[in-house]
């Protein structure tokens, strides 16, 4: 997702060394950081809108987290060293961008954690979902499942007949809560697709670049996977 005026994730150490110099490598790094900042923002939107857990954005998270750590370290080194008013102003802008990036990282992980808690049994049963989690998320899902199971056991399961307990834990009864892939989502078309059926039983419509459509998530998965659309 692209937005006008995207703030660039500037390195405070780069700013202290390169301010006013206009060095090309520094500008290229700033542009790359801004690109990852926008990608992380879109990852947050995707997780909020998608009913299922999406693949973990390892590269994006690692890059933005690395920039934030670099900025924090540079800020500590430059504490009290910048006395020029303009430099102090730019330093404060860099700090604000760092705080925004940290907020996006926290938001991204909060949304994913909420989904894992909501569908914790499904995440541990479905291999496709397991492959989408980070090692830390998978470990959290197992610990959360153990805690919930222990709580339910102490609360009332130990008072039920053994036959009932076996029925509750038998997968063939399909009582595990799973994401609703037929949930409708808003999608922005990024490339002209042409004729496309937004419902299995409806006549196809023409999708052009820039169109906004309301579509069942299940039908939008191929478009999202191929990069022809994005969630909004």
C-alpha positions as a printed NumPy array, in Angstrom:
array([[  0.   ,   0.   ,   0.   ],
       [  1.465,   3.366,  -1.079],
       [  0.698,   6.656,   0.61 ],
       [  1.82 ,  10.191,  -0.158],
       [  4.202,  11.563,   2.438],
       [  5.392,   8.235,   3.759],
       [  7.93 ,   9.076,   6.454],
       [ 11.364,   7.654,   5.848],
       [ 13.128,   5.61 ,   8.472],
       [ 16.317,   7.674,   8.831],
       [ 19.343,   6.442,  10.721],
       [ 20.406,   9.004,  13.3  ],
       [ 24.041,   8.099,  12.754],
       [ 23.641,   8.606,   9.   ],
       [ 21.973,  11.938,   9.629],
       [ 24.789,  13.127,  11.883],
       [ 27.403,  12.134,   9.278],
       [ 25.601,  13.039,   6.065],
       [ 23.33 ,  16.007,   6.842],
       [ 23.681,  18.567,   4.093],
       [ 26.062,  16.366,   2.093],
       [ 23.411,  14.696,  -0.059],
       [ 25.372,  11.47 ,  -0.343],
       [ 23.805,   9.006,  -2.757],
       [ 24.341,   5.809,  -0.679],
       [ 22.585,   7.391,   2.301],
       [ 19.645,   8.461,   0.136],
       [ 19.37 ,   4.974,  -1.324],
       [ 19.309,   3.481,   2.165],
       [ 16.643,   5.948,   3.258],
       [ 14.512,   5.01 ,   0.239],
       [ 14.933,   1.31 ,   0.997],
       [ 13.979,   1.845,   4.641],
       [ 10.881,   3.782,   3.57 ],
       [  9.926,   0.937,   1.236],
       [ 10.111,  -1.598,   4.059],
       [  8.149,   0.776,   6.296],
       [  5.336,   0.823,   3.725],
       [  5.481,  -2.954,   3.313],
       [  5.15 ,  -3.43 ,   7.072],
       [  2.138,  -1.119,   7.117],
       [  0.499,  -3.19 ,   4.38 ],
       [  1.306,  -6.379,   6.301],
       [ -0.577,  -4.925,   9.283],
       [ -3.587,  -4.103,   7.095],
       [ -3.512,  -7.59 ,   5.567],
       [ -3.486,  -9.267,   8.975],
       [ -6.336,  -7.117,  10.258],
       [ -8.546,  -7.777,   7.23 ],
       [ -7.735, -11.425,   6.495],
       [ -9.725, -13.95 ,   8.559],
       [ -6.859, -16.446,   8.612],
       [ -3.274, -16.187,   9.786],
       [ -1.073, -15.03 ,   6.91 ],
       [  2.567, -16.053,   6.303],
       [  4.923, -14.356,   8.743],
       [  6.696, -11.41 ,   7.098],
       [ 10.163, -12.458,   8.238],
       [ 12.228, -10.204,   5.96 ],
       [ 10.094,  -7.109,   6.545],
       [  9.994,  -7.494,  10.317],
       [ 13.72 ,  -8.219,  10.529],
       [ 14.641,  -5.187,   8.43 ],
       [ 12.414,  -2.696,  10.256],
       [ 13.379,  -4.067,  13.666],
       [ 17.049,  -3.763,  12.714],
       [ 16.606,  -0.128,  11.662],
       [ 14.802,   0.675,  14.917],
       [ 17.621,  -0.868,  16.969],
       [ 20.194,   1.083,  14.966],
       [ 18.291,   4.308,  15.53 ],
       [ 17.996,   3.633,  19.26 ],
       [ 21.717,   2.95 ,  19.517],
       [ 22.601,   6.046,  17.484],
       [ 20.224,   8.17 ,  19.547],
       [ 21.933,   7.106,  22.75 ],
       [ 25.359,   7.945,  21.311],
       [ 24.211,  11.365,  20.085],
       [ 22.371,  12.261,  23.279],
       [ 23.483,  15.785,  24.134],
       [ 25.979,  15.913,  21.246],
       [ 23.664,  17.704,  18.782],
       [ 23.414,  21.416,  19.612],
       [ 22.405,  23.   ,  16.284],
       [ 18.704,  23.884,  16.191],
       [ 18.142,  22.394,  12.734],
       [ 19.929,  19.207,  13.667],
       [ 17.908,  18.935,  16.877],
       [ 14.702,  19.383,  14.875],
       [ 15.667,  16.689,  12.361],
       [ 16.767,  14.403,  15.184],
       [ 13.338,  14.729,  16.746],
       [ 11.688,  13.864,  13.421],
       [ 13.856,  10.761,  13.226],
       [ 12.766,   9.776,  16.715],
       [  9.109,  10.161,  15.75 ],
       [  9.623,   7.894,  12.738],
       [ 11.352,   5.371,  14.98 ],
       [  8.385,   5.393,  17.372],
       [  5.95 ,   4.904,  14.478],
       [  7.961,   1.944,  13.216],
       [  8.023,   0.42 ,  16.696],
       [  4.252,   0.88 ,  16.925],
       [  3.736,  -0.909,  13.58 ],
       [  5.868,  -3.833,  14.753],
       [  3.857,  -4.117,  17.96 ],
       [  0.558,  -3.799,  16.085],
       [  1.553,  -6.508,  13.616],
       [  2.443,  -8.966,  16.363],
       [ -0.621,  -8.105,  18.479],
       [ -2.98 ,  -8.903,  15.592],
       [ -1.241, -12.199,  14.87 ],
       [ -1.228, -13.128,  18.561],
       [ -4.972, -12.451,  18.757],
       [ -5.597, -14.821,  15.839],
       [ -3.435, -17.518,  17.396],
       [ -5.345, -17.238,  20.671],
       [ -8.701, -17.288,  18.876],
       [ -7.874, -20.338,  16.73 ],
       [ -5.228, -21.97 ,  18.909],
       [ -6.461, -25.534,  18.329],
       [ -6.689, -24.956,  14.592],
       [ -3.152, -23.571,  14.442],
       [ -1.791, -26.71 ,  16.08 ],
       [ -3.803, -29.103,  13.882],
       [ -3.542, -27.421,  10.492],
       [ -0.08 , -27.912,   8.957],
       [ -0.635, -25.062,   6.491],
       [ -1.155, -22.622,   9.366],
       [  1.823, -23.979,  11.278],
       [  4.071, -23.252,   8.293],
       [  2.944, -19.62 ,   8.398],
       [  3.987, -19.009,  11.992],
       [  7.361, -17.918,  13.282],
       [  9.104, -20.319,  15.712],
       [  8.204, -17.986,  18.586],
       [  4.533, -17.925,  17.549],
       [  4.38 , -21.712,  17.284],
       [  5.877, -22.085,  20.744],
       [  3.386, -19.534,  22.093],
       [  0.488, -21.467,  20.511],
       [  1.583, -24.705,  22.209],
       [  1.97 , -23.025,  25.606],
       [ -1.377, -21.26 ,  25.239],
       [ -3.092, -24.542,  24.328],
       [ -1.566, -26.253,  27.355],
       [ -2.724, -23.452,  29.666],
       [ -6.27 , -23.469,  28.271],
       [ -6.426, -27.261,  28.481],
       [ -5.243, -27.207,  32.094],
       [ -7.798, -24.533,  32.97 ],
       [-10.678, -26.425,  31.335],
       [ -9.6  , -29.67 ,  32.961],
       [ -9.631, -28.115,  36.431],
       [-12.841, -26.179,  35.776],
       [-15.197, -28.898,  34.572],
       [-13.71 , -31.558,  32.285],
       [-12.544, -33.685,  35.219],
       [-16.191, -33.845,  36.345],
       [-17.51 , -35.229,  33.019],
       [-17.91 , -38.959,  32.229],
       [-14.911, -40.44 ,  30.405],
       [-17.005, -41.073,  27.294],
       [-17.845, -37.396,  27.032],
       [-14.221, -36.367,  27.429],
       [-13.161, -38.665,  24.576],
       [-15.884, -37.202,  22.383],
       [-14.651, -33.668,  23.064],
       [-11.111, -34.553,  22.046],
       [-12.014, -36.629,  18.951],
       [-11.215, -34.727,  15.761],
       [-13.904, -36.502,  13.733],
       [-16.545, -34.36 ,  15.456],
       [-14.946, -31.283,  13.875],
       [-15.559, -28.985,  16.83 ],
       [-12.324, -27.024,  16.402],
       [-12.956, -23.345,  15.683],
       [-11.377, -22.39 ,  12.335],
       [-11.18 , -19.11 ,  10.382],
       [-14.17 , -18.339,   8.175],
       [-12.69 , -18.103,   4.682],
       [-16.062, -17.018,   3.29 ],
       [-15.813, -13.772,   5.249],
       [-16.146, -10.77 ,   2.934],
       [-13.169,  -8.43 ,   2.561],
       [-12.497,  -5.205,   0.666],
       [ -9.908,  -5.62 ,  -2.07 ],
       [ -8.105,  -3.086,  -4.261],
       [ -7.152,  -4.34 ,  -7.722],
       [ -3.487,  -3.591,  -8.501],
       [ -3.398,  -4.941, -12.061],
       [ -6.055,  -5.156, -14.741],
       [ -7.407,  -8.712, -14.545],
       [-10.315,  -8.667, -16.945],
       [-13.176, -11.12 , -16.522],
       [-13.407, -12.552, -13.008],
       [-16.175, -14.234, -10.996],
       [-16.417, -12.772,  -7.501],
       [-18.991, -15.456,  -6.628],
       [-18.988, -19.065,  -7.753],
       [-22.627, -18.775,  -8.83 ],
       [-22.556, -15.275, -10.336],
       [-21.698, -13.991, -13.783],
       [-18.114, -12.708, -14.184],
       [-17.325,  -9.017, -13.985],
       [-14.433,  -6.991, -15.39 ],
       [-11.769,  -5.988, -12.883],
       [ -9.509,  -3.088, -13.822],
       [ -6.551,  -1.558, -12.031],
       [ -7.689,   0.656,  -9.15 ],
       [-11.099,  -0.992,  -8.719],
       [-12.402,  -1.624,  -5.193],
       [-14.54 ,  -4.723,  -4.744],
       [-16.176,  -6.532,  -1.845],
       [-15.46 , -10.217,  -2.245],
       [-15.379, -13.426,  -0.239],
       [-11.867, -13.939,   1.092],
       [-11.763, -17.46 ,  -0.342],
       [-12.275, -16.066,  -3.857],
       [ -9.687, -13.316,  -3.309],
       [ -6.872, -15.648,  -2.237],
       [ -5.59 , -16.315,  -5.808],
       [ -5.512, -12.583,  -6.566],
       [ -3.69 , -11.79 ,  -3.318],
       [ -1.194, -14.615,  -3.833],
       [ -0.323, -13.446,  -7.359],
       [  0.059,  -9.827,  -6.223],
       [ -2.839,  -8.678,  -8.416],
       [ -4.778,  -7.25 ,  -5.469],
       [ -4.34 ,  -6.066,  -1.899],
       [ -6.576,  -5.894,   1.134],
       [ -7.781,  -2.489,   2.305]])
